[in-house]
Amino acid sequence: MASVRMVRVLLVTLGFSLLPVPVLADPLDDATYIVELNSTAVEMTLKADTVVMGIQRSVARHLEDLGATIADPGRFRTELFGDLPDRLRADTGRAAIRAYVAVFDADELGRIADYYRTPEIRSLIAAGIPIRPDLLDEDVAQLLESRAPDLMKYIAPAIEENVAEAMARLTMERLATIISMPDVVSFDREERRAEVVEALRSIE
């Protein structure tokens, strides 16, 4: 469950430049722009990424008990989770956009988006300075903070679904296949590899 801290209004930089941005009147466009600058979706994605990494670390500890180590963490993660981390980020972003459209009306979205387009805010973002709540206009900060719990009702399921998929992929057969790859997993005693692979495959 997301903590109160995670739903507080914080802005993070995503590398936006100071090039002029046209004013968008469409609620969906405004919501998309807001999500790109607002940390709610970003922090929720990081939370889910942390869960995925936690699964990997747990598997690594079990492998160590078997005399094995992950030789290539990046490849191991890809073999275990596939493109799930990328889809997780995309799904979270889409869920956040839907949340903003559902929770705020068009006028409210316009107010927030227009504020995010001000030179003051854009210059801070371009400089890589995290935008703390105390740096926001008071009305905008209060509006965002008051709706944060409602936003999470839309965003959290996207996270939970992807994390559930990550757990579902963690099968003995998949682990056995990955462990059988010498360039991904190494053993203190190579003869142990076949034993571990056979044992894992016998479980299912």
C-alpha positions in Angstrom: 0.0 0.0 0.0 1.4 3.4 -0.9 2.5 5.4 2.1 1.3 9.0 2.6 4.8 10.1 1.7 4.5 8.5 -1.8 1.3 10.3 -2.6 2.6 13.8 -1.6 3.0 16.2 -4.4 6.6 16.2 -5.6 7.9 17.0 -9.1 10.8 15.3 -10.7 12.8 16.2 -13.7 12.4 14.1 -16.8 14.9 16.1 -18.9 12.5 18.7 -20.3 14.1 21.6 -22.0 13.1 25.3 -21.9 11.7 25.3 -25.4 8.3 26.9 -25.7 5.4 24.6 -25.2 2.1 25.3 -26.8 -0.9 25.8 -24.5 -3.1 22.7 -24.6 -6.8 23.0 -23.9 -7.6 19.3 -24.2 -8.0 17.6 -20.8 -6.2 14.5 -22.0 -3.3 16.5 -23.3 -3.1 18.5 -20.1 -3.3 15.3 -18.0 -0.4 13.8 -20.1 1.7 16.8 -19.6 1.0 16.9 -15.8 1.9 13.2 -15.4 5.2 13.7 -17.3 6.2 16.2 -14.6 4.5 14.9 -11.5 6.3 12.3 -9.4 3.2 10.3 -8.3 3.4 7.9 -11.2 7.2 8.0 -11.1 7.4 7.1 -7.4 4.8 4.4 -7.8 6.8 2.9 -10.6 10.0 3.0 -8.5 8.1 1.3 -5.8 7.1 -1.5 -8.1 10.7 -1.7 -9.5 11.9 -2.1 -6.0 9.6 -5.1 -5.6 10.9 -6.6 -8.8 14.5 -6.1 -7.6 13.6 -7.5 -4.2 12.4 -10.7 -6.0 15.7 -10.9 -7.8 17.7 -10.4 -4.6 15.7 -13.1 -2.9 16.4 -15.5 -5.7 20.1 -14.5 -5.6 20.3 -15.4 -1.9 18.7 -18.8 -2.5 21.2 -19.4 -5.3 24.1 -18.6 -3.0 22.8 -21.3 -0.6 23.2 -23.7 -3.6 26.7 -22.6 -4.3 25.8 -20.3 -7.2 26.0 -16.7 -8.0 24.4 -14.4 -10.6 27.2 -13.7 -13.1 25.2 -11.3 -15.2 22.5 -9.5 -13.2 21.1 -7.6 -16.2 20.8 -10.7 -18.3 19.4 -12.6 -15.3 16.7 -9.9 -14.8 15.8 -10.0 -18.5 15.5 -13.8 -18.6 13.4 -13.8 -15.4 11.1 -10.8 -16.0 11.3 -10.2 -19.8 10.0 -6.8 -20.8 8.0 -6.5 -17.6 9.9 -3.5 -16.2 9.4 -1.5 -19.4 5.7 -2.4 -19.5 5.4 -1.5 -15.8 6.6 2.0 -16.5 4.3 2.4 -19.5 1.3 0.9 -17.7 1.8 3.2 -14.7 2.0 6.3 -16.9 -1.2 5.4 -18.8 -2.9 4.7 -15.5 -1.8 8.0 -14.1 -3.1 9.9 -17.1 -6.5 8.1 -16.8 -6.5 9.0 -13.1 -5.9 12.7 -13.7 -8.7 12.8 -16.3 -11.1 11.0 -13.9 -10.2 12.9 -10.7 -9.9 16.4 -12.0 -12.3 18.3 -14.2 -11.1 20.1 -17.3 -10.7 23.5 -15.6 -8.6 22.0 -12.8 -6.4 20.2 -15.2 -5.9 23.4 -17.2 -5.0 25.3 -14.0 -2.4 22.7 -13.0 -0.9 22.3 -16.5 -0.7 26.0 -17.0 1.1 26.4 -13.7 3.6 23.6 -14.7 4.2 25.6 -17.9 5.3 28.7 -16.1 8.9 29.8 -16.7 9.7 29.4 -12.9 8.6 25.8 -12.8 10.1 24.8 -16.1 13.4 26.4 -15.3 13.6 24.4 -12.1 12.7 21.2 -13.9 15.2 21.8 -16.6 17.9 22.4 -14.0 17.1 19.0 -12.4 15.8 20.5 -9.2 13.1 18.4 -7.5 10.1 20.5 -7.0 9.1 20.3 -3.3 5.5 21.1 -2.2 6.7 24.3 -0.6 7.9 25.5 -4.0 4.5 25.1 -5.6 1.7 27.7 -5.7 -0.3 27.1 -2.5 -3.6 26.6 -4.4 -2.1 24.1 -6.9 -0.3 22.2 -4.1 -3.5 21.9 -2.1 -5.5 20.8 -5.1 -3.0 18.1 -6.0 -2.6 16.9 -2.4 -6.3 16.7 -1.7 -6.8 14.4 -4.7 -3.7 12.2 -4.2 -5.6 9.3 -2.5 -8.1 9.3 -5.3 -5.3 9.2 -7.9 -3.8 6.2 -6.1 -7.0 4.3 -6.5 -6.4 4.4 -10.3 -2.7 4.0 -10.3 -2.1 1.3 -7.7 -4.0 -1.5 -9.6 -1.6 -1.1 -12.5 1.3 -1.6 -10.2 -0.3 -4.5 -8.4 -1.1 -6.3 -11.7 2.5 -6.1 -12.9 4.0 -7.2 -9.6 1.6 -10.1 -9.6 2.8 -11.0 -13.1 6.4 -10.8 -11.9 5.6 -13.3 -9.2 3.7 -15.6 -11.6 6.8 -15.7 -13.8 8.9 -17.0 -10.9 8.4 -20.7 -11.7 10.8 -23.6 -11.0 11.1 -24.4 -14.7 12.0 -20.8 -15.6 14.6 -20.7 -12.8 16.0 -24.1 -13.9 16.3 -22.8 -17.5 18.1 -19.6 -16.3 20.4 -21.5 -14.0 21.4 -23.8 -16.8 23.0 -20.8 -18.6 26.7 -20.6 -17.6 27.1 -17.0 -18.8 24.2 -15.9 -16.5 24.7 -18.1 -13.4 28.0 -19.4 -12.2 28.7 -22.2 -9.7 31.5 -22.8 -7.3 31.5 -26.4 -8.4 30.3 -26.7 -12.0 29.0 -30.2 -11.4 26.4 -28.8 -9.1 24.7 -27.0 -12.0 23.1 -30.2 -13.4 22.1 -31.3 -9.9 20.3 -28.0 -9.1 18.6 -27.8 -12.5 17.3 -31.4 -12.2 16.1 -30.8 -8.7 14.2 -27.6 -9.7 12.5 -29.3 -12.6 11.5 -32.2 -10.5 9.4 -29.9 -8.3 6.9 -29.1 -11.0 
